[in-house]
């Protein structure tokens, strides 16, 4: 029982009839789930639909929610399962087009429409460039590596929690995250080298 | 073992320690080992900065919150969709593991042996088992997919460390195909769930 998880408490309150608790969970988690799903399906509109469907599933599963794990772990597991189903459906519809194939062409990638204002133009452009690069490289990773790294590095989940999402052992998750992070670091360094800039990790062992 | 292999193993070990450090996954002895590497190896310090840059870039993709208007619009849509919905209590209790079928278990065990043979018997990039042609599918109405139940010791045995061994953060290049093979097994098991359900549906 995750008694200290405030989200689990909200979910239990929702299970017991407090409709506003689900609203609070939605406001808290719609954004993170949407961003996670964007990395999974790489299409903004589909990610939005799946995000809504994730919360519909949460609504439908409220009576069997047991709070034996962090709420977010359960939530991301639902979202991932929905995304995997969607990817399979898309692949079956278009057998010659791989929906999760790496797309290095920015035109193929949905625009990041949530970028905030306020930063200087050059800083924003740099952030977009860096974000675009890492997002393109992230998309080339195997799905399990991508999911494991995202949940660890962005959502701050523990290896044990990610293991519940992926149906794996924590040690496997540790290896998946390590491999994903190493690959991205290598590729970003190669890109910097190709662009003639001094790589961050020049001289790395 | 060649000097190149040794360097690769040292590099993998360093990467594993640095990755685990970023996730708060080092124990005291591993932290001490990493500290020693960082103190005496400028390249290790540079690699640590690379990992930090990766995480920073990833977090940059996620740092902008949804606008309030979009949130409220989505919430209204959710309320509309679920206004008259009853809790979904079907099927989860009906799910039965495909592993209960001896034939399924034997088939998957044979596949496991085959993939592990490919991975362990012929290490190297050119001999890695092929990735599955498409992603494993979780049953659409099954929020809680079945577990693979591979514990650390089973993985350690698969990696050739022997019984009683535990995995260390460092994962050698030669181990990675095995991890891939285990992922393929995971994929096959999930597909067996789908096939089982389809068969039940036809029956």
Interface residues (C-beta under 8 A of the other chain):
Chain A: X22 X23 X26 X27 X30 X31 X32 X34 X35 X39 X48 X51 X52 X55 X56 X57 X59 X60 X61 X62 X63 X64 X74 X77 X78 X80 X81 X84 X85 X87 X88 X91 X100 X112 X114 X115 X116 X127 X130 X131 X133 X134 X135 X138 X142 X143 X144 X149 X150 X152 X153 X154 X158 X159 X167 X168 X169 X170 X171 X172 X174 X175 X176 X177 X178 X179 X181 X182 X184 X185 X188 X189 X200 X201 X202 X203 X204 X205
Chain B: X7 X10 X11 X12 X14 X15 X16 X18 X19 X20 X22 X23 X24 X25 X41 X42 X43 X44 X46 X47 X49 X50 X51 X53 X54 X55 X57 X58 X59 X60 X61 X62 X64 X65 X66 X67 X71 X74 X75 X77 X78 X81 X82 X85 X87 X88 X89 X92 X131 X134 X135 X136 X137 X138 X140 X142 X143 X144 X145 X146 X147 X148 X150 X151 X152 X155 X166 X167 X169 X171 X175 X176 X179 X182 X183 X186
